[in-house]
């Protein structure tokens, strides 16, 4: 079963980034952070889609094998 709970490392990174953004007073730095976060979100979405596709392909393959 999949787990959707954040690990301590992920929570640490989130808190660290939240604090950094909150304390940041440079618009240019905030733009860089926003750009990085958009790239990160897009990469994660690609990974999620790839994992879902792989899981579906495996299930379909197992279903074909078991029905033969």
C-alpha contacts under 8 A as a table, 3 or more apart, distances in Angstrom:
res1	aa1	res2	aa2	distance
6	X	9	X	7.91
6	X	10	X	5.79
6	X	11	X	6.25
7	X	10	X	5.19
7	X	11	X	6.28
8	X	11	X	5.05
8	X	12	X	6.03
9	X	12	X	5.06
9	X	13	X	6.21
10	X	13	X	5.11
10	X	14	X	6.14
11	X	14	X	5.04
11	X	15	X	6.18
12	X	15	X	5.26
12	X	16	X	6.03
13	X	16	X	5.04
13	X	17	X	6.06
14	X	17	X	5.22
14	X	18	X	6.03
15	X	18	X	5.03
15	X	19	X	6.15
16	X	19	X	5.31
16	X	20	X	6.14
17	X	20	X	4.97
17	X	21	X	6.02
18	X	21	X	5.29
18	X	22	X	6.06
19	X	22	X	5.01
19	X	23	X	6.08
20	X	23	X	5.25
20	X	24	X	5.96
21	X	24	X	5.09
21	X	30	X	7.01
24	X	29	X	7.45
24	X	30	X	7.07
25	X	30	X	7.95
26	X	29	X	5.22
26	X	30	X	6.27
27	X	30	X	5.04
27	X	31	X	6.17
28	X	31	X	5.05
28	X	32	X	6.32
29	X	32	X	5.04
29	X	33	X	6.21
30	X	33	X	5.00
30	X	34	X	6.04
31	X	34	X	5.01
31	X	35	X	6.10
32	X	35	X	5.11
32	X	36	X	6.17
33	X	36	X	5.05
33	X	37	X	6.13
34	X	37	X	5.09
34	X	38	X	6.19
35	X	38	X	5.15
35	X	39	X	6.30
36	X	39	X	5.14
36	X	40	X	6.13
37	X	40	X	4.90
37	X	41	X	6.04
38	X	41	X	5.10
38	X	42	X	6.14
39	X	42	X	5.14
39	X	43	X	6.09
40	X	43	X	5.12
40	X	44	X	6.13
41	X	44	X	5.15
41	X	45	X	6.16
42	X	45	X	5.10
42	X	46	X	6.31
43	X	46	X	5.13
43	X	47	X	6.26
44	X	47	X	5.01
44	X	48	X	6.10
45	X	48	X	5.06
45	X	49	X	6.14
46	X	49	X	5.16
46	X	50	X	6.09
47	X	50	X	5.03
47	X	51	X	6.13
48	X	51	X	5.12
48	X	52	X	6.15
49	X	52	X	5.13
49	X	53	X	6.09
50	X	53	X	5.11
50	X	54	X	6.04
51	X	54	X	5.05
51	X	55	X	6.09
52	X	55	X	5.11
52	X	56	X	6.14
53	X	56	X	5.12
53	X	57	X	6.04
54	X	57	X	5.08
54	X	58	X	6.16
55	X	58	X	5.13
55	X	59	X	6.16
56	X	59	X	5.09
56	X	60	X	6.05
57	X	60	X	5.11
57	X	61	X	6.08
58	X	61	X	5.01
58	X	62	X	6.10
59	X	62	X	5.10
59	X	63	X	6.03
60	X	63	X	5.03
60	X	64	X	6.22
61	X	64	X	5.17
61	X	65	X	6.27
62	X	65	X	5.07
62	X	66	X	6.10
63	X	66	X	5.21
63	X	67	X	6.14
64	X	67	X	5.24
64	X	68	X	6.39
65	X	68	X	5.45
